[in-house]
Amino acid sequence: QKDSLLAARRLKDRRRYATMSPTQRAAYNAHRRELYHRQGEEARKRRRERERARYHSLEGDDKRTRNARRAQLERERYNKLSKEELAERNAKRRERAKMKKMM
C-alpha cells in the first residue's frame, strides 16, 4: 500500500517536472539546491551539537581514557611526519610563540 502511494507520487512529480517550462525548471532546481544545502548545514549543526554534548558529558575514567586516546593519536601523527613537515611545524610553532611574546 505504502509503496504504491509512493510510486504514484513519484510518477505525478515526474510528469509535472516534464511539463515545466525551462524557466520554471530553473526556478524549481534552484529551490531544490537551496533546500539541499540548507538541510546539509542543519544536519552538520545537529551533529556538532551532539558531539559537543557527548564530549563534555564525560567524567572521571571516561574522560581520562578519551584524553589518553587523543594524546596517543596525536603522538602517532607527530611521529609519522617527515623531516620537512616536522621542520615546518616547528617553525610555525616558534613563530606563534614569538608573536605571543611580543603581545
N, C-alpha and C positions, 0 to 999 in steps of 0.2 A: 504493500500500500504506500509506504513512505517513499520507496524507490520510484514508483510510477509517478507520484506527485512531483518528485524532484526532476525526473526526466521530462515531464510535461512543462515544468517551469523553465528548464534549460532550453527546450525547443522554442518556447514562446520568446525567450530572451534572444536566441539566435535569429529568429525571424524579425524581431523588432530591430536588431542591430543591422540586419541585411537591408532593411528598408530605409535606414537613415541616410540623409544627405552627407556629403563629405564634411561640411561644416559642423553638422550635428555629431558626426563621429568624432571629429577632432575635439569638440567640447566634452563629449562623453569620455573619451580616452584621457583627456586632461584631468577630469574629475576623478576617474579611477586611479590615475597615477598619484594624485594628491592624497587620496584615501590610503593607498598602498604605503606611501612614505609616512603619513601620519600614524597609521597603525603600527608600522615598524618602530617608529620612535617611541610610541606609547608602550610597546612591548619591551623595548630596551630600558625604558624608565622603570617599569614594574620590576624587571629582572634586577636592575641595580638596587632598587629599594629592598627586594627580598634578600639579595646578597649582603647588603649593608646590615639588615636586621639579623641575619644569620651570623655575620662576622662579630657584631657587637653583643650578641646574646651568649657567647661562650664565656665560661667561667672556670676557674681552677685548673684541673688537669687538662681539660679540653683546650683551654687557651694555651697552656704550655706546649701541648702536643702540636697544635696548629703553628705556633711560633717556631718550634724546633723544626717542623717540616719545611716551613718557609725559609728558614736560615739555611737548611741543608740544600734546598733547591738553588738558593742564591749562591752558595759556595760552589755547587756543581757548575752553575752558569759561569761564574767567575773563572773557575779552573779550565773551562773549555775555550776561553778567549785566546786568540793568537797573540803573539808579542806586539804586533802593530795595534790591535784592538785594545790591548791592555795599556799600552803607552798612551793611546788617545783618551781612554777612560781616565787615566791618572792625570793627564794634562788638564782635562775638563775639571776634575776634582780640585786640582791645585788652583785653577783659575777661579772657581767658585769660592774657595777658601780665601783667596787674595781679595776678591770683591767684598766678601763678608767682613774681612778685617778692616777694609777702608771705610765701612759704614759707621 
